[in-house]
């Protein structure tokens, strides 16, 4: 559908509201950064918005600026790539940007993303959202830089926590380090990273499953011993190679790179590893 009169009014409202906040929205992709600044300002003041009316206000704000960002994306090339305004198919009636390419079908919700930016902050900025959609529209692939993974976490006890942010990394490592969970798996679109351990000693593997299955063992490059050793956790006894036991610092680095790097080759270049036997 074309941008209807209601949406045009919302876009104009976004421009006027931004102007009152000292920001200029000129319908360029660069102006999406100004939208992020506005939404992040509300994120950093979330403690002031705790009533039901406040929550409705924040949703309306996200709706207004989400429509603006969507229209900017349409004017910046998505329309030429076959995208149109549509509604989601979940019964929520939320406007989405949708293309007609059955082989590379994309539905993107700038409204939902704007609301996530308000609620989650820097992990859900609109500029990154736009970059991802344009990359998918151009090549059918996620961009390799400038964006972070938001994997789903699976715990040893079977709990699933969806869309975990990098800032929550330490929390999940702590759970394993303290012996509260047997292991953690970070499931992403192209594979997963998993680890187990106790205290300051961990075993970590990364699997990539696009275009085949490849598994890599994270290693301690300062240890040359490849002999099997006894490794005990509260959940059992294991026999990894001594070289496979890494410190918490090394695990944090591997996990951080997994969150921050969408390119397998670049991840492997930075993180010490060996092919799994």
PEHUGI-V864632 format. One record per residue. N is the residue number from 1. RES is the residue in three letters. SS is DSSP state (a for helix, b for strand, c for the rest). BURIAL is + if it has 24 or more other ideal C-beta (glycine too) atoms within 12 Angstrom, else -. Layout:
N:RES:SS:BURIAL + N:RES:SS:BURIAL
This chain:
1:UNK:c:- + 2:UNK:c:- + 3:UNK:c:+ + 4:UNK:c:- + 5:UNK:a:- + 6:UNK:a:- + 7:UNK:a:+ + 8:UNK:a:- + 9:UNK:a:- + 10:UNK:a:+ + 11:UNK:a:+ + 12:UNK:a:- + 13:UNK:a:- + 14:UNK:a:+ + 15:UNK:a:+ + 16:UNK:a:- + 17:UNK:a:+ + 18:UNK:a:+ + 19:UNK:a:- + 20:UNK:a:- + 21:UNK:c:- + 22:UNK:c:- + 23:UNK:c:+ + 24:UNK:c:- + 25:UNK:c:+ + 26:UNK:c:- + 27:UNK:c:+ + 28:UNK:c:- + 29:UNK:a:+ + 30:UNK:a:- + 31:UNK:a:+ + 32:UNK:a:+ + 33:UNK:a:+ + 34:UNK:a:+ + 35:UNK:a:+ + 36:UNK:a:+ + 37:UNK:a:+ + 38:UNK:a:+ + 39:UNK:a:+ + 40:UNK:a:+ + 41:UNK:a:+ + 42:UNK:a:+ + 43:UNK:a:+ + 44:UNK:c:- + 45:UNK:c:- + 46:UNK:a:- + 47:UNK:a:- + 48:UNK:a:- + 49:UNK:c:- + 50:UNK:c:- + 51:UNK:c:- + 52:UNK:a:- + 53:UNK:a:- + 54:UNK:a:- + 55:UNK:a:- + 56:UNK:a:- + 57:UNK:a:- + 58:UNK:a:+ + 59:UNK:a:+ + 60:UNK:a:+ + 61:UNK:a:+ + 62:UNK:a:+ + 63:UNK:a:+ + 64:UNK:a:+ + 65:UNK:a:+ + 66:UNK:a:+ + 67:UNK:a:+ + 68:UNK:a:+ + 69:UNK:a:+ + 70:UNK:a:+ + 71:UNK:a:+ + 72:UNK:a:+ + 73:UNK:a:+ + 74:UNK:a:+ + 75:UNK:a:- + 76:UNK:a:+ + 77:UNK:a:- + 78:UNK:a:+ + 79:UNK:a:- + 80:UNK:a:- + 81:UNK:a:+ + 82:UNK:c:- + 83:UNK:c:+ + 84:UNK:b:+ + 85:UNK:b:+ + 86:UNK:b:+ + 87:UNK:b:- + 88:UNK:c:- + 89:UNK:c:- + 90:UNK:c:- + 91:UNK:c:- + 92:UNK:c:- + 93:UNK:c:- + 94:UNK:c:+ + 95:UNK:b:+ + 96:UNK:b:+ + 97:UNK:b:+ + 98:UNK:b:+ + 99:UNK:c:+ + 100:UNK:c:- + 101:UNK:c:- + 102:UNK:a:- + 103:UNK:a:- + 104:UNK:a:- + 105:UNK:c:- + 106:UNK:c:+ + 107:UNK:b:+ + 108:UNK:b:+ + 109:UNK:c:+ + 110:UNK:a:+ + 111:UNK:a:+ + 112:UNK:a:+ + 113:UNK:a:+ + 114:UNK:a:+ + 115:UNK:a:+ + 116:UNK:a:+ + 117:UNK:a:+ + 118:UNK:a:+ + 119:UNK:a:+ + 120:UNK:a:+ + 121:UNK:a:- + 122:UNK:a:- + 123:UNK:a:+ + 124:UNK:a:+ + 125:UNK:c:+ + 126:UNK:a:+ + 127:UNK:a:+ + 128:UNK:a:+ + 129:UNK:a:+ + 130:UNK:a:+ + 131:UNK:a:+ + 132:UNK:a:+ + 133:UNK:a:+ + 134:UNK:a:+ + 135:UNK:a:+ + 136:UNK:a:+ + 137:UNK:a:+ + 138:UNK:a:- + 139:UNK:a:- + 140:UNK:c:- + 141:UNK:c:- + 142:UNK:c:+ + 143:UNK:c:+ + 144:UNK:c:- + 145:UNK:c:- + 146:UNK:c:- + 147:UNK:c:+ + 148:UNK:c:+ + 149:UNK:c:+ + 150:UNK:c:+ + 151:UNK:c:+ + 152:UNK:b:- + 153:UNK:b:+ + 154:UNK:b:+ + 155:UNK:b:+ + 156:UNK:c:+ + 157:UNK:c:- + 158:UNK:c:- + 159:UNK:c:- + 160:UNK:b:- + 161:UNK:b:- + 162:UNK:c:- + 163:UNK:c:+ + 164:UNK:c:+ + 165:UNK:c:+ + 166:UNK:a:+ + 167:UNK:a:- + 168:UNK:a:+ + 169:UNK:a:+ + 170:UNK:a:- + 171:UNK:a:- + 172:UNK:a:+ + 173:UNK:a:+ + 174:UNK:a:- + 175:UNK:a:+ + 176:UNK:a:+ + 177:UNK:a:+ + 178:UNK:c:- + 179:UNK:c:- + 180:UNK:c:- + 181:UNK:c:+ + 182:UNK:c:+ + 183:UNK:b:+ + 184:UNK:b:+ + 185:UNK:b:+ + 186:UNK:b:+ + 187:UNK:b:+ + 188:UNK:b:+ + 189:UNK:c:- + 190:UNK:c:+ + 191:UNK:b:+ + 192:UNK:b:+ + 193:UNK:b:+ + 194:UNK:b:+ + 195:UNK:b:+ + 196:UNK:b:+ + 197:UNK:b:+ + 198:UNK:b:+ + 199:UNK:c:- + 200:UNK:c:- + 201:UNK:b:+ + 202:UNK:b:+ + 203:UNK:b:+ + 204:UNK:b:+ + 205:UNK:b:+ + 206:UNK:b:+ + 207:UNK:b:+ + 208:UNK:b:+ + 209:UNK:c:- + 210:UNK:c:- + 211:UNK:c:- + 212:UNK:c:- + 213:UNK:c:- + 214:UNK:b:- + 215:UNK:b:- + 216:UNK:b:+ + 217:UNK:b:+ + 218:UNK:b:+ + 219:UNK:c:+ + 220:UNK:c:+ + 221:UNK:c:- + 222:UNK:c:- + 223:UNK:c:- + 224:UNK:c:- + 225:UNK:c:- + 226:UNK:c:- + 227:UNK:c:- + 228:UNK:b:- + 229:UNK:c:- + 230:UNK:c:- + 231:UNK:b:- + 232:UNK:b:- + 233:UNK:b:+ + 234:UNK:c:- + 235:UNK:c:- + 236:UNK:b:- + 237:UNK:b:- + 238:UNK:b:+ + 239:UNK:c:- + 240:UNK:c:+ + 241:UNK:b:+ + 242:UNK:a:- + 243:UNK:a:+ + 244:UNK:a:+ + 245:UNK:c:+ + 246:UNK:b:+ + 247:UNK:b:+ + 248:UNK:a:+ + 249:UNK:a:- + 250:UNK:a:+ + 251:UNK:a:+ + 252:UNK:a:+ + 253:UNK:a:+ + 254:UNK:a:+ + 255:UNK:a:+ + 256:UNK:a:+ + 257:UNK:a:+ + 258:UNK:a:+ + 259:UNK:a:+ + 260:UNK:a:+ + 261:UNK:c:+ + 262:UNK:c:+ + 263:UNK:c:- + 264:UNK:a:+ + 265:UNK:a:- + 266:UNK:a:- + 267:UNK:a:+ + 268:UNK:a:+ + 269:UNK:a:- + 270:UNK:a:- + 271:UNK:c:+ + 272:UNK:c:+ + 273:UNK:b:+ + 274:UNK:b:+ + 275:UNK:b:- + 276:UNK:c:- + 277:UNK:c:-
